[in-house]
Amino acid sequence: MSNIFPKSANKLPLQIILYLVVLGGVVTAGATYYMTPKYTRVGYAPVQPVPYSHALHAGQLGIDCRYCHSNIEKSGVANLPTAQTCMNCHNQVKKDSPLLAVVRQSYETGEAVPWVKIHQTPDYVYFNHAIHVNRGVSCVECHGKINEMDVVAHAKPLSMGFCLDCHRDPASHVREKADIYNLDSPTIAEKSGFAAAHQFLTDRNIKPPQSCSGCHR
Amino acid sequence: MAHAETAASPAILDEVKPAVLARPDLVDHDRSFSWITEKICGIIEGKTPAWWWWCFGVACFVASFTVAGITYLVATGVGVWGHRNPVNWGWPIVNFVFWIGIGHAGTLISAILCLLRQKWRTSINRAAEAMTIFAVVCAGIFPVFHVGRVWYAWFLFPIPNSNYIWQNFRSPLEWDVFAVSTYGTVSVLFWYVGMIPDLATLRDRFQAAGNKTRSWLYGFFAMGWRGSSRHWSNYEMAYLILAGIATPLVLSVHTIVSFDFAVSLIPGWHTTIFPPYFVAGAIFSGFGMVLTLMLPLRAIYHLEDLITQYHIDCMCKITLATGTIVGYAYAMEFFIAWYSANPYEGFTFINRAFGPYAWAYWIMISCNVITPQFFWFKKVRENTTMVWVLSIFVNVGMWFERFVIICTSLTRDYLPSSWGNMSPTIVDIFTFFGTFGVFSVLFLLFIRFLPLMAMAEIKAVTPRADPHAGHDGHSAH
């Protein structure tokens, strides 16, 4: 009979178990870090056709979000401004800047500026933008501190788990109506405590759906 | 006084001595240990027979139907299968229950008959366990692809994820995931552990014959088996523990499969008889398949001394017993449908027997209730061809049983507005047809490369292994 297994093979079971434990740990940790939207989506900041700075316009100048994104309180889909909106100011301010050539061209031809979309909900998700901002969910909850970004980046994972975190615990996230577009404002819970936040939810009958069909209609 | 009592009861014996019934030998012609080794190992060591290549070629061709069907399904979508409202389970689940049921004979033979010390199991347990594993493989194909987007099949397991998707542990479909995967795992372990001494035999024989590669391969899987007393002692204990673990699985797996139906509220499914009825049906179909596979093997490899008429008798009798239980269950379903005075339940069963799927129902009744009754007759049990043909009918009948249960209940439930019909597509038919090829490919590889009988165990039940052999005049052949 041949000796296929040397004496050291007696240690193999233990070694295999250890190896599997370590491998399992590394795979789990790796998948958790690298394969979830917290890594795959957060930080996505594509180069836009116009180097528009939210930090300058919304932050330093204090222009309200709704000046440009004018329909977000009325429409299920958040809108981008047309070139006319830009030209309200830029026909006087920096009107010859080469950086704005694309905007001027859009203004003249009527062709939209080819902005690159950053925040994308999948086709199988029903997401109504207006209902969220009108019911106390501030821009900052999903988009992060846009008012501090020179180049807009994907700040939150926007995974289903991210949605459910808020749908299961709206009290921690809602803001007063006056604070919705102030991205530096505290939530009601931070300002006046959880009792006030719950009262806010009760008064407005805010019950975010948690069933599948709430969003996957 | 004492004298009077004795006189009053002369008929009472001091000691009861029941007649000792001669147990039939489990190995005929007083075959020696070396004959058994030569016989079983010879199948593996000999040249690959021409019929094997022919069968393997045909099996591969048939299996390609499943591969093609599944590829088409994944590339296109589950719409290519014939399940539509109201029958959203359709053929895939019929096929799943059919294959998983077939698997049950393996565990029954290996675990329950082991614990009950039914020694006749030794000749058939290895092949039956192989059949179990391959049947579970075929069964697993269907629910995995039936989920629709197969790349999300991992959603079946409770793995934390950024979608916060968590399984509904109140659903029997989720219990099924664990029941079937546990069953598959334990069956593989049981099969493998039982094979270790035989793999060591093959290792030594290939070593002696100078075939280094195969000797190394068998030796690797024999895990250094030397046949020492300590090895045997550990082995026997491991085998017994596995038998203990596997025994509840024989009952639990098909019980939980039956819960897929019984826990719902569909008329014809929502009945308490389902678990025992399904388990009996599973063992029935499993033994049907064991007979279908073992009888040709017995004839081709001339294994008549190892699979004796007694073995066939035993298998036929279990088929008869479980088939009769299934027949009783069919009758009881009808009785309860009437006795419960539930109009929906009553309609369902009348619809089963006389509705649009009556043809399937009567195929089921003929194959599952009438067929096994032939096994009452010794003449039938001794006619191998007849037994084989009847075993095919059992397999057909049990497929139709699942078809009848799924299709008749779903096509005619409470509201006539949601009634419909079910017909399979060509993709359904090809995919199911192909699984017989998948099963055959695996089984052919098994009989070519692995010992198809537990040599070590058979030797222990030969007349020669009996320490009293030749002393009580019993085994003086």
Interface residues (C-beta under 8 A of the other chain):
Chain A: M1 S2 I4 F5 A9 T36 P37 K38 P157 S159 M160 G161 F162 L164
Chain B: N161 S162 N163 Y164 I165 R203 D204 Q207 S215 W216 G219 F220 M223 G224 R226
